[in-house]
Amino acid sequence: MVLNLVLRFLLEICVLMAYGYWGIQTGKGIFFKLLLGIGAPALFVVIWSLFGSPKATFPLNGALHFMLELVIFSLAVIALYATGRTQLAIVFAILIIINQILLSVFHQR
């Protein structure tokens, strides 16, 4: 059960990396590469710390929290896919699905 929570944390770190990678690959010119490469993960951190984390300022419960997770993690998968990292996006999506199932089975929400 603890390993599933570790996986969850690692997936959240991977979300940051996916957004950063997307930003660097998408931006045109060094300024926009840095802006998107730093800004996209920073936006995730702000949204997650406000609404999604266990110590969120405005915690969401139930379906709203699940929808937030769905959007944030799905956008990270889409970001990887958009940069041409199709296999990585598929593996990431599978790990997210497995983690979500185990979170429910072990009542870790």
ROKOLBA-403272 format. One record per residue: x, z, y negated of N, C-alpha, C, O, CB in turn; residue number from 1. Coordinates in Angstrom, 1 decimal. Glycine has a CB too. Layout:
% ROKOLBA-403272
X  Z  Y  X  Z  Y  X  Z  Y  X  Z  Y  X  Z  Y  NUM
...
//
This chain:
% ROKOLBA-403272
0.8  0.0  1.2  0.0  0.0  0.0  0.9  0.0  -1.3  0.5  -0.7  -2.2  -0.9  1.2  0.0  1
1.9  0.7  -1.2  2.8  0.8  -2.4  3.5  -0.6  -2.6  3.7  -1.0  -3.7  3.9  1.8  -2.2  2
3.8  -1.3  -1.5  4.4  -2.6  -1.6  3.5  -3.6  -2.4  3.9  -4.5  -3.1  4.7  -3.2  -0.3  3
2.1  -3.4  -2.2  1.2  -4.3  -2.9  1.3  -4.1  -4.4  1.1  -5.0  -5.2  -0.2  -4.1  -2.4  4
1.4  -2.8  -4.8  1.5  -2.5  -6.2  2.9  -3.0  -6.8  2.9  -3.5  -7.9  1.4  -1.0  -6.5  5
3.9  -3.0  -6.0  5.2  -3.6  -6.4  5.0  -5.1  -6.6  5.5  -5.7  -7.5  6.3  -3.3  -5.3  6
4.3  -5.7  -5.6  4.1  -7.1  -5.7  3.3  -7.4  -7.0  3.6  -8.4  -7.7  3.3  -7.6  -4.5  7
2.3  -6.6  -7.3  1.5  -6.8  -8.5  2.4  -6.8  -9.7  2.3  -7.6  -10.6  0.4  -5.7  -8.6  8
3.3  -5.8  -9.8  4.2  -5.7  -11.0  5.1  -6.9  -11.0  5.3  -7.5  -12.1  5.1  -4.4  -10.8  9
5.6  -7.4  -9.9  6.5  -8.6  -9.9  5.7  -9.8  -10.3  6.3  -10.7  -11.0  7.1  -8.8  -8.5  10
4.4  -9.9  -9.9  3.6  -11.0  -10.4  3.4  -11.0  -11.9  3.4  -12.1  -12.5  2.3  -11.0  -9.6  11
3.2  -9.8  -12.4  3.1  -9.7  -13.9  4.4  -10.2  -14.6  4.3  -10.9  -15.6  2.7  -8.3  -14.3  12
5.5  -9.8  -14.1  6.8  -10.3  -14.6  6.9  -11.8  -14.5  7.4  -12.5  -15.4  8.0  -9.6  -13.9  13
6.4  -12.3  -13.4  6.5  -13.8  -13.2  5.6  -14.5  -14.1  5.9  -15.6  -14.6  6.0  -14.1  -11.7  14
4.5  -13.9  -14.5  3.6  -14.5  -15.5  4.4  -14.6  -16.8  4.3  -15.7  -17.5  2.3  -13.6  -15.8  15
5.1  -13.6  -17.2  5.9  -13.7  -18.4  6.9  -14.8  -18.4  7.1  -15.6  -19.3  6.7  -12.3  -18.7  16
7.6  -14.9  -17.2  8.6  -16.0  -17.0  7.9  -17.4  -17.0  8.5  -18.3  -17.6  9.3  -15.7  -15.7  17
6.7  -17.5  -16.4  6.0  -18.8  -16.4  5.7  -19.2  -17.8  5.8  -20.4  -18.2  4.8  -18.7  -15.5  18
5.1  -18.3  -18.6  4.8  -18.6  -20.0  6.0  -19.0  -20.8  6.0  -19.9  -21.6  4.0  -17.4  -20.7  19
7.1  -18.2  -20.6  8.3  -18.6  -21.3  8.9  -19.9  -20.9  9.3  -20.7  -21.8  9.3  -17.5  -21.1  20
8.9  -20.2  -19.6  9.4  -21.5  -19.1  8.6  -22.6  -19.7  9.1  -23.6  -20.1  9.4  -21.5  -17.6  21
7.2  -22.4  -19.7  6.3  -23.5  -20.2  6.7  -23.7  -21.7  6.7  -24.9  -22.1  4.9  -23.0  -20.0  22
6.8  -22.6  -22.4  7.1  -22.8  -23.9  8.4  -23.5  -24.1  8.4  -24.4  -25.0  7.2  -21.4  -24.5  23
9.4  -23.2  -23.4  10.7  -23.9  -23.6  10.6  -25.3  -23.2  11.2  -26.2  -23.8  11.8  -23.2  -22.8  24
9.9  -25.6  -22.1  9.8  -27.0  -21.6  8.9  -27.8  -22.5  9.1  -29.1  -22.6  9.3  -27.0  -20.2  25
7.9  -27.2  -23.1  6.9  -27.9  -23.9  7.3  -28.2  -25.3  7.0  -29.2  -25.9  5.6  -27.2  -23.9  26
8.0  -27.3  -25.9  8.4  -27.4  -27.3  9.3  -28.5  -27.6  10.2  -28.9  -26.8  9.1  -26.1  -27.7  27
9.1  -29.1  -28.7  9.9  -30.2  -29.2  10.9  -29.7  -30.3  10.4  -29.2  -31.3  9.1  -31.4  -29.8  28
12.1  -29.8  -30.0  13.1  -29.3  -31.0  13.4  -27.8  -30.7  12.5  -27.1  -30.1  12.6  -29.4  -32.4  29
14.5  -27.3  -31.0  15.0  -26.0  -30.7  14.0  -24.9  -31.3  13.8  -23.9  -30.7  16.4  -25.8  -31.2  30
13.6  -25.1  -32.5  12.7  -24.1  -33.2  11.4  -23.9  -32.4  11.0  -22.8  -32.2  12.4  -24.6  -34.6  31
10.8  -25.0  -32.1  9.5  -24.9  -31.3  9.7  -24.4  -29.9  8.8  -23.8  -29.3  8.7  -26.2  -31.4  32
10.8  -24.8  -29.3  11.1  -24.3  -28.0  11.2  -22.8  -28.0  10.7  -22.1  -27.1  12.4  -25.0  -27.4  33
12.0  -22.3  -29.0  12.1  -20.8  -29.1  10.8  -20.1  -29.5  10.5  -19.1  -28.9  13.2  -20.5  -30.1  34
10.1  -20.8  -30.4  8.8  -20.2  -30.8  7.8  -20.1  -29.6  7.2  -19.0  -29.4  8.2  -21.1  -31.9  35
7.7  -21.2  -28.9  6.8  -21.1  -27.7  7.3  -20.3  -26.6  6.6  -19.6  -25.9  6.4  -22.5  -27.3  36
8.6  -20.4  -26.4  9.3  -19.7  -25.3  9.2  -18.2  -25.4  9.2  -17.4  -24.4  10.7  -20.1  -25.1  37
9.2  -17.7  -26.7  9.1  -16.3  -26.9  7.7  -15.9  -27.3  7.2  -14.8  -26.9  10.0  -15.9  -28.1  38
7.0  -16.8  -28.0  5.6  -16.5  -28.5  4.6  -16.4  -27.4  3.7  -15.5  -27.4  5.2  -17.5  -29.4  39
4.6  -17.3  -26.4  3.6  -17.3  -25.3  3.7  -16.0  -24.5  2.7  -15.4  -24.2  3.8  -18.5  -24.4  40
4.9  -15.6  -24.0  5.0  -14.3  -23.3  4.6  -13.1  -24.2  4.0  -12.2  -23.7  6.4  -14.1  -22.7  41
5.0  -13.2  -25.4  4.6  -12.1  -26.3  3.1  -11.9  -26.5  2.6  -10.8  -26.5  5.3  -12.3  -27.7  42
2.4  -13.1  -26.6  1.0  -13.0  -26.6  0.4  -12.4  -25.4  -0.6  -11.6  -25.5  0.4  -14.5  -26.8  43
0.9  -12.8  -24.2  0.5  -12.1  -23.0  0.7  -10.6  -23.0  -0.2  -9.9  -22.7  1.3  -12.7  -21.8  44
1.8  -10.2  -23.5  2.1  -8.7  -23.5  1.1  -8.0  -24.4  0.7  -6.9  -24.1  3.6  -8.5  -24.0  45
0.8  -8.6  -25.6  -0.1  -8.0  -26.5  -1.5  -7.9  -25.9  -2.1  -6.8  -25.9  -0.2  -8.8  -27.8  46
-2.0  -9.0  -25.3  -3.3  -9.0  -24.7  -3.4  -8.0  -23.5  -4.3  -7.3  -23.4  -3.7  -10.4  -24.2  47
-2.3  -8.1  -22.7  -2.3  -7.2  -21.5  -2.3  -5.7  -21.9  -3.0  -4.9  -21.3  -1.2  -7.6  -20.6  48
-1.4  -5.4  -22.9  -1.3  -4.0  -23.3  -2.6  -3.5  -24.0  -2.9  -2.3  -23.9  -0.1  -3.8  -24.2  49
-3.3  -4.4  -24.6  -4.5  -4.0  -25.3  -5.7  -3.8  -24.3  -6.5  -2.9  -24.5  -4.9  -5.0  -26.4  50
-5.8  -4.7  -23.4  -7.0  -4.8  -22.5  -6.8  -4.6  -21.0  -7.7  -4.2  -20.3  -7.7  -6.0  -22.8  51
-5.6  -5.0  -20.5  -5.5  -5.1  -19.1  -4.7  -4.1  -18.3  -5.0  -3.8  -17.2  -5.0  -6.4  -18.7  52
-3.7  -3.5  -19.0  -2.8  -2.5  -18.3  -3.5  -1.2  -18.0  -4.6  -0.9  -18.6  -1.6  -2.3  -19.2  53
-3.0  -0.5  -17.1  -3.6  0.8  -16.8  -3.7  1.8  -18.0  -4.6  2.6  -18.0  -2.8  1.5  -15.7  54
-2.8  1.7  -18.9  -2.8  2.5  -20.1  -3.2  1.7  -21.3  -2.8  1.9  -22.5  -1.4  3.1  -20.4  55
-4.2  0.8  -21.2  -4.6  -0.1  -22.2  -5.3  0.7  -23.4  -5.9  1.7  -23.1  -5.6  -1.2  -21.7  56
-5.1  0.1  -24.6  -5.8  0.7  -25.7  -7.3  0.6  -25.6  -8.0  1.6  -25.9  -5.3  0.1  -27.0  57
-7.8  -0.6  -25.2  -9.2  -0.8  -25.0  -9.4  -1.3  -23.6  -9.6  -2.5  -23.4  -9.7  -1.9  -26.1  58
-9.4  -0.4  -22.6  -9.4  -0.8  -21.2  -10.7  -1.5  -20.9  -11.8  -1.1  -21.2  -9.2  0.4  -20.3  59
-10.6  -2.6  -20.1  -11.8  -3.3  -19.6  -12.0  -2.8  -18.1  -11.1  -2.5  -17.4  -11.6  -4.8  -19.6  60
-13.3  -2.8  -17.7  -13.6  -2.3  -16.4  -14.4  -3.4  -15.6  -15.0  -4.3  -16.2  -14.4  -1.0  -16.5  61
-14.3  -3.3  -14.3  -15.1  -4.2  -13.5  -14.9  -5.7  -13.7  -13.7  -6.2  -13.6  -16.5  -3.9  -13.7  62
-16.0  -6.4  -13.9  -16.0  -7.8  -14.0  -15.2  -8.3  -15.2  -14.5  -9.3  -15.1  -17.4  -8.3  -14.1  63
-15.2  -7.6  -16.3  -14.4  -8.1  -17.5  -12.9  -8.0  -17.2  -12.2  -8.9  -17.6  -14.8  -7.2  -18.7  64
-12.5  -6.9  -16.5  -11.1  -6.8  -16.2  -10.7  -7.9  -15.3  -9.6  -8.5  -15.4  -10.8  -5.4  -15.6  65
-11.5  -8.2  -14.3  -11.2  -9.3  -13.3  -11.1  -10.6  -14.0  -10.3  -11.4  -13.7  -12.3  -9.3  -12.2  66
-12.0  -10.9  -15.0  -12.0  -12.1  -15.7  -10.7  -12.3  -16.5  -10.2  -13.3  -16.6  -13.3  -12.2  -16.6  67
-10.3  -11.2  -17.2  -9.1  -11.2  -17.9  -7.9  -11.5  -17.0  -7.1  -12.4  -17.3  -8.8  -9.8  -18.6  68
-7.8  -10.9  -15.8  -6.8  -11.2  -14.9  -6.8  -12.6  -14.4  -5.8  -13.3  -14.4  -6.9  -10.3  -13.7  69
-8.0  -13.1  -14.1  -8.2  -14.5  -13.7  -7.7  -15.5  -14.7  -7.0  -16.4  -14.4  -9.7  -14.8  -13.4  70
-8.0  -15.3  -16.0  -7.6  -16.2  -17.0  -6.1  -16.1  -17.2  -5.4  -17.1  -17.2  -8.3  -15.8  -18.4  71
-5.5  -14.9  -17.3  -4.1  -14.8  -17.6  -3.2  -15.3  -16.4  -2.3  -16.1  -16.6  -3.7  -13.3  -17.8  72
-3.6  -15.0  -15.2  -2.8  -15.5  -14.0  -3.1  -17.0  -13.8  -2.1  -17.7  -13.4  -3.2  -14.7  -12.8  73
-4.3  -17.4  -14.0  -4.6  -18.9  -13.8  -3.8  -19.7  -14.8  -3.3  -20.8  -14.5  -6.0  -19.1  -13.9  74
-3.7  -19.2  -16.1  -3.0  -20.0  -17.1  -1.5  -20.0  -16.8  -0.8  -21.0  -17.1  -3.2  -19.3  -18.5  75
-1.0  -19.0  -16.1  0.4  -19.0  -15.7  0.6  -20.0  -14.6  1.6  -20.8  -14.6  0.9  -17.6  -15.2  76
-0.3  -20.1  -13.7  -0.2  -21.1  -12.6  -0.3  -22.5  -13.2  0.5  -23.4  -12.9  -1.3  -20.9  -11.6  77
-1.2  -22.7  -14.2  -1.4  -24.0  -14.8  -0.1  -24.4  -15.6  0.3  -25.5  -15.7  -2.6  -24.0  -15.8  78
0.5  -23.4  -16.3  1.7  -23.6  -17.0  2.8  -24.1  -16.1  3.6  -25.0  -16.5  2.2  -22.3  -17.8  79
3.0  -23.5  -15.0  4.0  -24.0  -14.0  3.7  -25.4  -13.6  4.6  -26.2  -13.5  4.1  -23.0  -12.8  80
2.4  -25.6  -13.3  2.1  -27.0  -12.8  2.3  -28.0  -13.9  2.8  -29.1  -13.6  0.6  -27.0  -12.4  81
2.0  -27.6  -15.1  2.2  -28.6  -16.3  3.6  -28.9  -16.5  3.9  -30.0  -17.1  1.6  -28.0  -17.5  82
4.5  -28.1  -16.1  6.0  -28.3  -16.3  6.6  -29.0  -15.1  7.8  -29.3  -15.1  6.7  -27.0  -16.6  83
5.7  -29.4  -14.2  6.2  -30.2  -13.0  6.7  -29.3  -11.9  7.2  -29.8  -10.9  7.4  -31.0  -13.4  84
6.5  -28.0  -11.9  6.8  -27.1  -10.9  5.6  -26.9  -9.9  5.2  -25.8  -9.8  7.3  -25.7  -11.5  85
5.2  -28.0  -9.3  4.0  -27.9  -8.5  4.1  -27.0  -7.3  3.2  -26.1  -7.1  3.7  -29.3  -8.0  86
5.2  -27.0  -6.6  5.3  -26.2  -5.4  5.4  -24.7  -5.8  4.8  -23.8  -5.2  6.6  -26.5  -4.6  87
6.1  -24.4  -6.9  6.2  -23.1  -7.4  4.8  -22.6  -7.8  4.5  -21.4  -7.6  7.2  -23.0  -8.5  88
4.1  -23.4  -8.5  2.7  -23.1  -8.9  1.8  -22.8  -7.7  1.0  -21.8  -7.8  2.1  -24.2  -9.7  89
1.9  -23.5  -6.7  1.1  -23.3  -5.5  1.5  -22.0  -4.8  0.6  -21.2  -4.4  1.3  -24.4  -4.4  90
2.8  -21.7  -4.6  3.2  -20.5  -4.1  2.8  -19.3  -4.9  2.4  -18.3  -4.4  4.8  -20.5  -3.9  91
2.9  -19.4  -6.2  2.5  -18.3  -7.1  1.0  -18.1  -7.0  0.6  -16.9  -7.0  2.9  -18.7  -8.6  92
0.2  -19.1  -6.9  -1.2  -19.0  -6.8  -1.6  -18.3  -5.5  -2.5  -17.4  -5.5  -1.9  -20.3  -6.9  93
-0.9  -18.7  -4.4  -1.2  -18.0  -3.1  -0.8  -16.5  -3.2  -1.6  -15.7  -2.6  -0.4  -18.7  -2.0  94
0.3  -16.2  -3.8  0.7  -14.8  -3.9  -0.3  -14.0  -4.7  -0.6  -12.9  -4.4  2.1  -14.7  -4.5  95
-0.8  -14.6  -5.8  -1.8  -13.9  -6.6  -3.1  -13.7  -5.8  -3.7  -12.6  -5.9  -2.1  -14.8  -7.9  96
-3.5  -14.7  -5.0  -4.7  -14.5  -4.2  -4.6  -13.4  -3.2  -5.4  -12.6  -3.0  -5.1  -15.9  -3.6  97
-3.4  -13.5  -2.5  -3.1  -12.4  -1.5  -3.1  -11.0  -2.1  -3.7  -10.1  -1.6  -1.8  -12.7  -0.8  98
-2.5  -10.9  -3.3  -2.4  -9.7  -4.0  -3.8  -9.2  -4.4  -4.1  -8.0  -4.3  -1.5  -9.8  -5.2  99
-4.6  -10.1  -4.9  -6.0  -9.7  -5.3  -6.8  -9.2  -4.1  -7.5  -8.2  -4.2  -6.7  -10.9  -6.0  100
-6.7  -9.9  -3.0  -7.4  -9.4  -1.8  -6.9  -8.0  -1.4  -7.7  -7.2  -1.1  -7.2  -10.4  -0.6  101
-5.6  -7.8  -1.3  -5.1  -6.5  -0.9  -5.4  -5.4  -1.9  -5.6  -4.3  -1.5  -3.6  -6.6  -0.8  102
-5.5  -5.8  -3.2  -5.9  -4.8  -4.2  -7.3  -4.3  -3.9  -7.6  -3.1  -4.0  -5.9  -5.3  -5.6  103
-8.2  -5.2  -3.5  -9.5  -4.8  -3.1  -9.6  -4.1  -1.8  -10.3  -3.1  -1.7  -10.4  -6.1  -3.0  104
-8.9  -4.5  -0.8  -8.9  -3.9  0.5  -8.4  -2.4  0.4  -9.0  -1.5  1.0  -8.0  -4.6  1.5  105
-7.3  -2.2  -0.4  -6.7  -0.9  -0.5  -7.3  -0.1  -1.6  -6.9  1.1  -1.9  -5.2  -1.0  -0.7  106
-8.3  -0.6  -2.3  -9.0  0.1  -3.4  -8.0  0.5  -4.5  -7.9  1.7  -4.9  -9.8  1.4  -2.9  107
-7.1  -0.4  -4.9  -6.1  -0.2  -5.9  -6.4  -0.7  -7.3  -5.6  -0.8  -8.1  -4.8  -0.8  -5.5  108
-7.7  -0.9  -7.6  -8.1  -1.3  -8.9  -8.3  -0.2  -9.8  -8.7  -0.4  -11.0  -9.4  -2.2  -8.8  109
//
